[in-house]
Amino acid sequence: MTTATRRRALALGLAAPFIATHARAQAPWPTKPVRFIVPFPPGQAADIFARLMAERLTDVWKQQVVVENKAGGSGIPATETGKAAAPDGYTVMVVSSGTFGVNPSLYPDLPYKPLVDFKPISNIFLVPLVIVAHPDFPAKTLGELIELARKEPGKLSYASAGPGTSQHLSMELFKLRAKVDIEHIPYKGSGPAMADLLGGHVKLMMDSTASALNAIRDGRIKAFAVTTGRRAPAPLDTIPTIGETIPGFNAAGWSGLAAPVRTPTEIVDRISRDVQALLRDPAVIRQIEERAGIPAPGTPAEFSTFIAKEIETWGEVVRATGTKPGN
């Protein structure tokens, strides 16, 4: 064997692992069912919209997309499962404002880091939250509510779905920006809190538009303002935003997709492109808006920036309020 031949053989031998790795990355995907892990029980907004995406992506990919619910523990056990999954694109984590936005500040020993252990894929939707009140609450507008709270600091109270939830922390963010003191009354879920609001046992509440929609529409409660930077879709589009009174205010519940960090970029980009295309489909947009959601497609880079901003915002609120899990 000549020296030149030996050199070529050595070069091919050294390159072989890289060629194999590239070939694996370029292999057809998907060739088997894909799993979406949802850290919430069936019926919640993240689950509903994950199932909508799964149904549509099953048609696009010609492979079944299976939704697996792993509720409990503030989404931590489910997210750990997603972190430990094989990074091959066949396990995708449904992430949310709670698991990726709030938990990093709420839990000092959180066993995952959203932007270290995962690759963001795309956001799916935003769900505006809304400040609502019993019909006999004296204020009629958000401005009047702020004025009343400033006149009687600490005398007003509001209900939420529980400590550390998006409802609780969004109201605390409102209090910080509006410079008002309103006592928090935590409940074990939105349902019990809404029941007491409807019964007049509490007079004020922060809730998701999806949960409050029917009671607002029926006139059983009145709505002051939504938390998102733009108004909610019809039939709630007549409700002002908090930002119309407090410029720059913007908060929402949200949910998107992420993959284990070593998942090939080509697969992450493929999933992101397909999800973004679906979220621009008029039929899908209509299905999301009917549930008081706002479609929010984005590239992996855009979703990563969004998550970083969410961690910063909710970290500020958690530190300012001293919020701890369960208090």
Buried (B, 14 or more C-beta within 10 A) or exposed (E): EEEEEEEEEEEEEEEEEEEEEEEEEEEEBBEEEBBBBBBBEEEBBBBBBBBBBBEBBBEEBEBEBEBEBBBEEBBBEBBBBBBEBEBBBBBBBBBBBBBBBBBBBBBEEBEBEBBEBBBBBBBBBBBBBBBBBBEEBEBEEBBEBBEBBEEEEEEBEBBBBBBBBBBBBBBBBBBEBBEBEBEBBBBEEBEEBBBBBBEEEBBBBBBBBBBBBEBBEEEBBBBBBBBBBEBBBEEBEEBBBBBEBBEEBBBBBBBBBBBBBEBBEEBBBBBBBBBBEBBEEEEBBEBBBEBBBBBBBBBBEBBBBBBBEBBEBBBBBBEEBEBEEEE
